[in-house]
Amino acid sequence: MQPAARIAAAAEILDRVLEGEAAEKALTSWARGARFAGSKDRAAIRDHVFDALRCMGSFAVLGGARTGRGLMAGMLRDAGQDPAEVFTGEGHAPAPLTEAETGQSLSDDEAAWADIPDWVRPDFEASLGLDALAVAKALRARAPVQIRVNRRLSTRGALQAELADEGITAQPMELARAALEVTEGARKLQRTAAYEDGRFEMQDAGSQAICEAVPVADGQRVLDYCAGGGGKSLALGARAELRLHAHDAAPQRMKDLPARARRAGLRVTLLDSDDLAAHGPFDLVFCDVPCSGSGAWRRAPEGKWRLTRDRLEELTAIQAQILDTAAPLVAPGGRLAYATCSLFDAENAAQIRAFLERTPGWRQDSERRLTPLDGGDGFYVSQLLRD
């Protein structure tokens, strides 16, 4: 496919996303009907779609319309290219631009704030203070590809060398002791022997950092309460000989965890909700709770535009309920780690303050907040100790 044809395809997919279809589903559906598109075409189109979703507000202004065509025209203008050179109507190129699609110019600051929904901005600024604009700008860019070295099976240096032999360049990160940032060859990662043999996992460095912040010791009983795919279970298990347990309100999310654990040299016991009390109490309960995902909007940008005030309030209620349910599972003297990938105070420090006010017998040991300015996604972790 020619570059102009890729732009036309991305515009078509974006129109489906704007109508409410999930981006991944829209991309998959398009690919099934476009057998002529090669792997490089599909990758380029995917990049166009997600770049547009990260920058939908500013691209719509630059392109003159919040449509697939408008967003693609805005993307080209943002990159310093005249979209008229692409929108020619020749061959498979998109039709020429209309007068309404001329767009407007934006300053860097205006572009950044255009890519934060209007209703979110007050919460964003209140939560991030002087860093708010810099974080808004950071969320417009693609997230870096970061991996966690499984230190049970390898070291950062050894894995770097192994990946280099396969044409993959990775650099150590300061944010987490097992983190590498992949700067070249990232699309090859999941086809390497190192991945198949469990010597590394795909995991953002911010996610790794909040796991590393939580102390663990051999023999501890650990429950990953909101396990999802189990990335944090594996990160904790790589640091000590733990008796690992995982639970999720939607158990199907954990279906691949036993196989991933075996590959990583670990064993994780999956627990249904009815089994939790019988297997407790636990020395550590780790709750990576459902949240707005605002710290990871570079990675999942459509969530930024689908979030509403009502949904945020619903999420904070769910978070409070999880804290109240998980706390009794912690043994006396044990630790409860509460984590989000959110930037909002309402989901982070304010949530912990409210829990401590309504729940006697607990105290906060530490808390840490990360933003994309730290090198990974935005995360928050509070560690609570039970008397």
Secondary structure, 3 states (H helix, E strand, C coil): CCHHHHHHHHHHHHHHHHCCCCHHHHHHHHHHCCCCCCHHHHHHHHHHHHHHHHCHHHHHHHHCCCCHHHHHHHHHHHCCCCHHHCCCCCCCCCCCCCHHHHCCCCCHHHHHHHCCCCCCHHHHHHHHHHHHHHHHHHCCCCCCEEEEECCCCCCHHHHHHHHHCCCCEEEECCCCCCEEEEEECHHHHHHCHHHHCCCEEECCHHHHHHHHCCCCCCCCEEEECCCCCCHHHHHHHCCCCCEEEECCCCHHHHCCHHHHHHHCCCCEEECCHHHHHHHCCEEEEEEECCCCCHHHCCCCCHHHHHCCHHHHHHHHHHHHHHHHHHHHHEEEEEEEEEEECCCCHHHCHHHHHHHHHHCCCEEEEEEEEECHHHCCCCEEEEEEEEC
